[in-house]
Each structure stands twice: as C-alpha cells, then as structure tokens.
Amino acid sequence: MSQPSSSTAAPVKFAYWVPNVSGGLVVSTIAQRTDWSLEYNQRLAVAAEKAGFEYALSQIRFTAGYGAEYQHESVSFSQALLHATTKLKVLAAILPGPWNPAVVAKQIATIDHISNGRIAINVVSGWFKGEFQAIGEPWLEHDERYRRSNEFIRALKGIWTQDNFTFKGDFYRFSDYTLSPKPVQKPHPEIFQGGSSRAARDNAASVSDWYFTNGNTPEGLKAQIDDIQAKAAQNGHTVRIGVNAFVIARDTEEEARAVLADIIEHAHVEAVHAFGDAVKQAGKASPEGEGNWAKSTFEDLVQYNDGFRTDLIGTPQQIAERIVALKAIGVDLILTGFLHFIEEVEYFGEKVLPLVRKLEAEQAARAGQAGNAGKAALEAVA
C-alpha cells in the first residue's frame, strides 16, 4: 500500500551524521570543533538524544581521502554509541561486497539484543571505486551494484525472519540456514539505503524500509519522492523518505549565510575536485546519468551529500518552516550535518525543534478543521 502524505502523518523525524570520520562533514579547511574520537562522539550522542534526535548514522570508509584521514569502522562504533545512550537508534553503514549478509545478520541481531532494539543499517551500494580496488573487492557496474544490494537486503530479511532459509541469487546463496537468536525488532531491524538513480529508486520502492536522497530543492525532491512512492504502491511496498541537509542555524540569517560563505571560501579545492571526480563518475555511470552528484556544482560538493542544496540555513523560524514544507511534499526524516556538532545539535534542539513541532501541530489543527467542515457540509446536503 502507498505511504500516506507526510503532511498528515507522524511528526518528522531527525537524524544526524555521526562524525566517526575525521574532517567533519565539509571538505573545507575551516576551523571546526567537531572531532572524530569516541569520547567526542559519545558526548554528541547523549546531547543529540536529549535534543530530540531519533537516529544517528555512522559512516563507512575503508581508506583515507578527501580530507578524511582517519575512519572508525561503522558497526563497532555504532555499538559504542548505543552503550552511551538509552533511546537513540544508531544506523550502521554496511557495504555489500566487504560484508556478507550472513555476517551482517549475525552482527546486527546480537547488537539488537544488547541494545534492546536500537540498531539499524544503511546499505551503501558503493560510490568509491578506488576504495574497492584498494581492498581487493570487485567493482561492479552501477546497476549491478544495486542488483547486488537488492539481493543483499532480501537475504537479510529472509535470515532475520525465517527458519531454514534458502536463497538462490546471482550474488548470494543460502541453504536451509537458521539464525538464532533472531533480532529483537520485529519483523526485523530497519533497513535504510541511499541514492538518486533509477536503480536506487527502484530498489527503495521494492525492498528498503527507508530511502535517503542527497540534498536538493523542494521541486527536485518532490519529483523523486512522487516517483518512488508511485513505484512502491505498484509493488505493494511501503517506504519512508529521508533527505540530507547541512544545517546552519543562527540568530540571524546574515550570520548563517556568512558561515556558509566562510565554509566555501575555505574549501579544500584539491580534495573537493578529487571527491567530485570520484562521485560524479559513480553518479553519471547510471544508465540515465541521474545518480547522486551527477549535477552537483563545486559549491555543492564542499558538503559530501549536497547538504547545502536543501537550504536549512538561516534563523530557527526559517529552518522550521522549510522543514515543515519538506514534510508536506513527503519527507519523513531530515538527516542533518553541522559544522560544530555538539553545540549546534544543542542549539537545534532548543531553538528549531520546538518550532517544528509547533508548526506541525498548527498544520494538523487546520487539517482537522477542514475535515470537520467538509463532513458538516456533506451532512447538510444529506
């Protein structure tokens, strides 16, 4: 069945990118108070949970590059964040290829028990060819990577929900396999995935619980969301939508825009171009040439996932209004990045989130009044 309009559904959810990779969330030499260490990240997780964030997304990188000299592994790092919190759900990024579904199913089921149902995964089909080559993993063509991800997700779901699971795919094969214990979460831990290409959207519309898209204009996002939800409805599938956004919330719009200008002015030009070459190869490699980053500008690429394009930059009121507008076109979750994570997450929780909830409540009240008026009109006619 199709997903209900987000304008009348549950409150929009918030996630943040875990800075378990050095360099923060911008390819810039600007001074940052964000740190990639465990101690910093555990303090951040506690602050984000207190601020009202529901999810955190740990990144996966195997090699240095593009300003990220150091990288903590995603699954073990996610578990460390879960130990520091009580409500936050942590998404561990997983790469089919380096990971086998049986290993992931076992790891995540165990962490699900340890954390009482607070682990999820983000299946990353792969965009960094050099990384795959460096660790000796085959680099598949664009749509083949998504076909492998599709099998990967179907295998995971089968292992997590069935006994004596048998699967005969082109990439993965299982014979009479029973995982025990199975995860706490039912039917299984949430499965997220990203992408913008036709293959990515089709995959989300058939097997994934959540779809992450890069930052974009409301018009660009609505076109993607409408396409995915139409396909999902045809498949009898339900998928929810998350959008990437780099948030710069300040007391005045001038302050916020000045921070953005400063980040871009200090862009690590060589690293941005190198990152752009890698990701545009991945995006343009899709048959229709519409994958992630295929049309990103230099300024867009200073933030890894086109987060500036979502334009959550300004005062708390401006940002809250834009978030509610995104919800109205079908966005269920905002995946945020910040320059100085801890203090800006705290500011967001104090200044922005209450305004979002207030606007959502006002919108719901108006929708209820309109519904009651329509009902009264029908009764009058009858």
LOVEX-278924 format. One record per residue (C-alpha): x, y, z; residue in one letter. Coordinates in Angstrom, 3 decimals, decimal comma, m for minus. Layout:
residues N
c1; c2; c3; r
X; Y; Z; A;
...
This chain:
residues 382
c1; c2; c3; r
0,000; 0,000; 0,000; M;
1,182; 3,539; m0,631; S;
2,648; 5,755; 2,077; Q;
0,260; 8,387; 3,473; P;
1,118; 12,014; 2,906; S;
3,708; 13,174; 5,418; S;
1,709; 16,379; 5,965; S;
m0,876; 14,347; 7,887; T;
1,340; 11,520; 9,173; A;
3,610; 11,231; 12,208; A;
5,924; 14,089; 13,214; P;
9,008; 14,442; 11,035; V;
11,996; 12,597; 12,481; K;
15,579; 13,798; 12,852; F;
18,885; 12,016; 12,386; A;
22,463; 13,218; 12,371; Y;
25,596; 12,081; 10,577; W;
27,988; 10,539; 13,086; V;
31,419; 12,161; 12,632; P;
33,302; 8,878; 13,047; N;
35,422; 10,032; 10,095; V;
37,935; 12,855; 10,556; S;
37,416; 16,192; 8,831; G;
33,790; 16,695; 9,832; G;
31,011; 16,930; 7,254; L;
32,579; 19,530; 4,951; V;
35,561; 19,316; 2,601; V;
36,966; 22,565; 3,955; S;
39,918; 23,794; 5,967; T;
37,649; 25,982; 8,100; I;
38,254; 25,576; 11,835; A;
35,859; 23,039; 13,360; Q;
35,139; 21,991; 16,928; R;
33,829; 18,641; 15,651; T;
36,048; 15,654; 16,430; D;
36,092; 12,047; 15,189; W;
37,091; 10,500; 18,533; S;
34,946; 8,082; 20,524; L;
34,832; 10,383; 23,545; E;
33,510; 13,297; 21,475; Y;
31,019; 11,104; 19,649; N;
29,612; 9,614; 22,826; Q;
29,077; 13,120; 24,236; R;
27,439; 14,084; 20,951; L;
25,133; 11,049; 21,029; A;
23,963; 11,945; 24,537; V;
23,413; 15,572; 23,505; A;
21,515; 14,565; 20,344; A;
19,287; 12,153; 22,260; E;
18,483; 14,890; 24,782; K;
17,832; 17,378; 21,953; A;
15,181; 15,127; 20,370; G;
17,057; 13,306; 17,617; F;
15,760; 9,786; 16,973; E;
18,572; 8,429; 14,768; Y;
22,332; 8,667; 14,216; A;
24,091; 7,385; 11,074; L;
27,641; 6,009; 11,361; S;
29,683; 6,318; 8,167; Q;
31,717; 3,600; 6,493; I;
35,065; 4,377; 4,891; R;
37,934; 1,916; 4,444; F;
40,573; 4,312; 3,114; T;
41,695; 7,885; 3,625; A;
40,809; 10,592; 1,159; G;
39,020; 13,908; 0,555; Y;
40,031; 15,384; 3,897; G;
39,128; 12,216; 5,857; A;
42,467; 10,912; 7,078; E;
41,061; 8,662; 9,810; Y;
37,943; 6,472; 9,925; Q;
36,415; 4,361; 12,688; H;
34,557; 1,235; 11,498; E;
30,799; 1,720; 11,446; S;
29,338; m1,366; 13,176; V;
31,635; m1,440; 16,202; S;
31,459; 2,351; 16,530; F;
27,653; 2,240; 16,413; S;
27,653; m0,249; 19,259; Q;
29,808; 2,092; 21,352; A;
27,288; 4,908; 20,809; L;
24,427; 2,620; 21,802; L;
26,196; 1,876; 25,084; H;
26,296; 5,629; 25,843; A;
22,577; 6,243; 25,175; T;
19,170; 4,840; 26,085; T;
16,758; 5,905; 23,308; K;
18,806; 6,844; 20,238; L;
18,702; 4,377; 17,336; K;
22,030; 4,071; 15,508; V;
22,326; 3,159; 11,820; L;
25,498; 1,312; 10,890; A;
26,554; 1,789; 7,265; A;
27,161; m1,543; 5,502; I;
28,827; m2,175; 2,121; L;
27,755; m5,284; 0,185; P;
30,981; m6,762; m1,094; G;
33,150; m6,364; 2,002; P;
30,229; m7,683; 4,091; W;
28,333; m10,920; 3,567; N;
24,624; m10,990; 4,550; P;
25,211; m13,863; 6,996; A;
27,860; m11,864; 8,874; V;
25,715; m8,727; 8,960; V;
22,622; m10,669; 10,049; A;
24,532; m12,214; 12,951; K;
26,282; m8,992; 13,998; Q;
23,140; m6,877; 13,919; I;
20,958; m9,489; 15,632; A;
23,432; m9,638; 18,514; T;
23,668; m5,838; 18,787; I;
19,867; m5,664; 18,637; D;
19,693; m7,830; 21,753; H;
22,442; m5,880; 23,530; I;
20,774; m2,524; 22,765; S;
17,170; m3,675; 23,227; N;
16,183; m2,983; 19,631; G;
18,112; 0,213; 18,802; R;
20,272; m0,822; 15,847; I;
19,522; m0,344; 12,135; A;
21,586; m0,475; 8,957; I;
22,211; 1,738; 5,958; N;
23,073; m0,362; 2,903; V;
25,587; 1,574; 0,796; V;
25,802; 0,181; m2,723; S;
29,178; 1,846; m3,302; G;
30,439; 5,020; m4,964; W;
34,210; 4,992; m4,246; F;
35,870; 2,818; m6,894; K;
39,368; 3,439; m5,555; G;
38,358; 2,138; m2,150; E;
37,051; m1,147; m3,578; F;
40,222; m1,554; m5,615; Q;
42,427; m0,815; m2,593; A;
40,886; m3,588; m0,507; I;
40,704; m6,093; m3,358; G;
36,941; m6,055; m3,852; E;
35,472; m6,327; m7,372; P;
33,987; m3,064; m8,654; W;
30,666; m3,758; m10,363; L;
28,905; m1,571; m12,905; E;
26,407; 0,917; m11,476; H;
23,157; m1,003; m11,839; D;
24,851; m4,279; m10,906; E;
25,799; m2,725; m7,566; R;
22,125; m2,035; m6,876; Y;
21,138; m5,501; m8,068; R;
23,589; m6,910; m5,552; R;
22,147; m4,629; m2,846; S;
18,666; m5,859; m3,687; N;
19,743; m9,475; m3,146; E;
21,662; m8,440; m0,032; F;
18,552; m6,870; 1,538; I;
16,274; m9,744; 0,555; R;
18,751; m12,211; 2,035; A;
18,966; m10,225; 5,274; L;
15,205; m10,082; 5,618; K;
14,953; m13,802; 4,999; G;
17,634; m14,680; 7,553; I;
16,093; m12,359; 10,156; W;
12,515; m13,590; 9,745; T;
12,634; m17,244; 8,607; Q;
13,942; m20,548; 9,800; D;
15,563; m22,924; 7,293; N;
16,118; m20,009; 4,925; F;
17,053; m20,892; 1,358; T;
18,017; m18,301; m1,245; F;
19,435; m18,780; m4,748; K;
20,651; m15,495; m6,171; G;
23,383; m14,376; m8,551; D;
25,431; m12,855; m5,705; F;
24,322; m14,716; m2,562; Y;
23,218; m18,266; m1,828; R;
21,871; m19,776; 1,386; F;
20,739; m23,315; 2,023; S;
18,492; m24,274; 4,929; D;
20,052; m21,614; 7,175; Y;
18,532; m20,744; 10,551; T;
19,801; m17,772; 12,546; L;
19,261; m17,971; 16,285; S;
18,579; m15,810; 18,128; P;
16,786; m13,586; 15,685; K;
16,641; m9,809; 16,243; P;
14,507; m8,215; 18,964; V;
12,894; m5,826; 16,481; Q;
10,000; m7,259; 14,503; K;
9,803; m8,045; 11,712; P;
13,486; m7,019; 11,586; H;
15,823; m4,038; 12,174; P;
15,115; m1,113; 9,869; E;
16,928; m1,100; 6,546; I;
17,921; 2,235; 5,017; F;
19,541; 2,903; 1,638; Q;
20,530; 5,935; m0,387; G;
20,895; 7,021; m4,000; G;
19,182; 9,109; m6,659; S;
19,451; 6,974; m9,793; S;
16,689; 4,949; m11,383; R;
18,212; 1,763; m9,954; A;
18,422; 3,261; m6,448; A;
14,814; 4,437; m6,516; R;
13,573; 1,115; m7,850; D;
15,457; m0,708; m5,118; N;
13,939; 1,510; m2,439; A;
10,481; 1,041; m3,931; A;
10,766; m2,720; m3,690; S;
12,787; m3,789; m0,627; V;
14,046; m0,948; 1,603; S;
12,266; 0,468; 4,653; D;
13,802; 3,926; 4,207; W;
15,276; 5,830; 1,270; Y;
17,896; 8,564; 1,753; F;
18,358; 11,092; m1,000; T;
21,006; 13,786; m1,357; N;
20,066; 17,360; m0,640; G;
18,007; 19,081; m3,308; N;
15,413; 21,777; m3,941; T;
11,818; 21,069; m2,873; P;
10,882; 20,645; m6,537; E;
13,683; 18,175; m7,169; G;
12,876; 16,233; m4,022; L;
9,161; 16,076; m4,794; K;
9,834; 14,593; m8,226; A;
11,969; 11,838; m6,679; Q;
9,516; 11,159; m3,856; I;
6,480; 11,004; m6,128; D;
8,324; 8,614; m8,440; D;
9,407; 6,308; m5,610; I;
6,027; 6,248; m3,910; Q;
4,227; 5,507; m7,178; A;
6,564; 2,574; m7,803; K;
6,242; 1,402; m4,185; A;
2,448; 1,444; m4,455; A;
2,650; m0,700; m7,605; Q;
4,848; m3,137; m5,677; N;
2,574; m3,216; m2,628; G;
5,532; m1,857; m0,658; H;
5,855; 0,942; 1,903; T;
8,985; 3,091; 2,045; V;
9,725; 6,238; 4,028; R;
11,885; 9,128; 2,849; I;
14,887; 10,848; 4,411; G;
16,706; 13,843; 2,949; V;
20,233; 15,058; 3,613; N;
20,620; 18,617; 4,886; A;
23,550; 20,575; 6,270; F;
22,070; 22,828; 8,933; V;
23,405; 26,276; 9,736; I;
21,036; 27,764; 12,322; A;
21,936; 31,170; 13,753; R;
20,077; 34,007; 15,431; D;
20,057; 35,985; 12,166; T;
20,030; 34,924; 8,528; E;
23,067; 37,138; 7,896; E;
25,101; 35,171; 10,447; E;
24,047; 31,858; 8,924; A;
24,850; 32,914; 5,360; R;
28,221; 34,255; 6,499; A;
29,089; 30,839; 7,962; V;
28,156; 29,158; 4,667; L;
30,289; 31,634; 2,717; A;
33,198; 31,016; 5,109; D;
32,965; 27,231; 4,681; I;
33,018; 27,552; 0,888; I;
35,752; 30,205; 0,929; E;
37,963; 27,773; 2,857; H;
37,086; 24,798; 0,647; A;
39,911; 22,301; 0,242; H;
39,963; 22,814; m3,520; V;
42,113; 19,819; m4,449; E;
40,095; 17,486; m2,198; A;
36,760; 18,818; m3,489; V;
37,810; 18,240; m7,094; H;
39,100; 14,756; m6,302; A;
35,888; 13,900; m4,458; F;
33,857; 15,358; m7,322; G;
35,700; 13,279; m9,902; D;
35,034; 10,084; m7,923; A;
31,393; 10,643; m7,086; V;
30,393; 12,083; m10,442; K;
31,841; 9,000; m12,094; Q;
29,548; 6,978; m9,849; A;
26,501; 9,178; m10,448; G;
26,910; 9,556; m14,199; K;
27,611; 5,833; m14,522; A;
23,918; 5,126; m14,092; S;
22,289; 4,436; m17,483; P;
20,210; 7,615; m17,290; E;
23,079; 9,716; m15,852; G;
20,961; 10,865; m12,916; E;
22,682; 9,253; m9,932; G;
23,852; 11,073; m6,817; N;
26,135; 14,047; m7,528; W;
25,648; 13,819; m11,309; A;
24,720; 17,530; m11,450; K;
26,451; 18,844; m8,325; S;
28,429; 22,095; m8,543; T;
31,770; 22,738; m6,834; F;
29,964; 24,548; m4,014; E;
27,540; 21,633; m3,577; D;
30,436; 19,182; m3,290; L;
32,026; 21,059; m0,389; V;
29,371; 19,211; 1,633; Q;
29,563; 15,479; 0,942; Y;
25,890; 14,840; 0,226; N;
24,719; 18,095; m1,375; D;
23,507; 19,220; 2,043; G;
23,693; 22,948; 1,251; F;
21,104; 22,494; m1,528; R;
18,337; 21,659; 0,966; T;
18,784; 25,222; 2,296; D;
18,265; 24,664; 6,011; L;
20,362; 27,777; 6,505; I;
19,015; 30,791; 8,377; G;
17,112; 31,568; 11,557; T;
15,356; 28,882; 13,602; P;
11,989; 30,101; 12,286; Q;
13,116; 29,981; 8,651; Q;
14,577; 26,498; 9,069; I;
11,495; 25,176; 10,883; A;
9,213; 26,492; 8,132; E;
11,361; 24,842; 5,441; R;
11,355; 21,535; 7,340; I;
7,561; 21,535; 7,570; V;
7,392; 22,391; 3,864; A;
9,612; 19,374; 3,142; L;
7,315; 17,217; 5,232; K;
4,366; 18,398; 3,137; A;
5,968; 17,002; m0,043; I;
6,605; 13,604; 1,528; G;
9,813; 13,869; 3,586; V;
9,657; 11,764; 6,775; D;
13,151; 12,346; 8,155; L;
15,846; 15,026; 7,983; I;
19,412; 13,677; 8,038; L;
21,461; 16,568; 9,410; T;
25,076; 17,636; 9,365; G;
26,605; 20,536; 11,302; F;
29,882; 22,449; 11,436; L;
30,395; 22,349; 15,221; H;
28,314; 19,305; 16,073; F;
27,684; 19,276; 19,830; I;
26,831; 22,941; 20,347; E;
24,845; 23,160; 17,098; E;
22,868; 19,989; 17,860; V;
22,022; 21,502; 21,254; E;
21,003; 24,811; 19,612; Y;
18,874; 22,917; 17,096; F;
17,104; 21,038; 19,882; G;
16,493; 24,189; 21,869; E;
15,599; 26,648; 19,100; K;
14,495; 24,786; 15,954; V;
12,773; 21,560; 17,008; L;
10,148; 23,229; 19,238; P;
9,181; 25,492; 16,315; L;
8,874; 22,458; 14,011; V;
6,549; 20,736; 16,490; R;
4,505; 23,933; 16,907; K;
4,087; 24,331; 13,143; L;
3,179; 20,649; 12,775; E;
0,517; 20,985; 15,481; A;
m0,929; 24,088; 13,812; E;
m0,976; 22,314; 10,460; Q;
m2,711; 19,267; 11,969; A;
m5,294; 21,511; 13,630; A;
m6,059; 23,248; 10,344; R;
m6,371; 19,890; 8,601; A;
m8,767; 18,727; 11,324; G;
m10,888; 21,859; 10,993; Q;
m11,050; 21,443; 7,224; A;
m12,048; 17,814; 7,653; G;
m14,797; 18,699; 10,098; N;
m16,075; 21,445; 7,792; A;
m16,201; 19,023; 4,878; G;
m18,041; 16,450; 6,977; K;
m20,571; 19,048; 8,117; A;
m21,163; 20,139; 4,508; A;
m21,829; 16,543; 3,439; L;
m24,234; 16,034; 6,339; E;
m26,054; 19,245; 5,413; A;
m26,509; 18,049; 1,833; V;
m27,735; 14,679; 3,058; A;
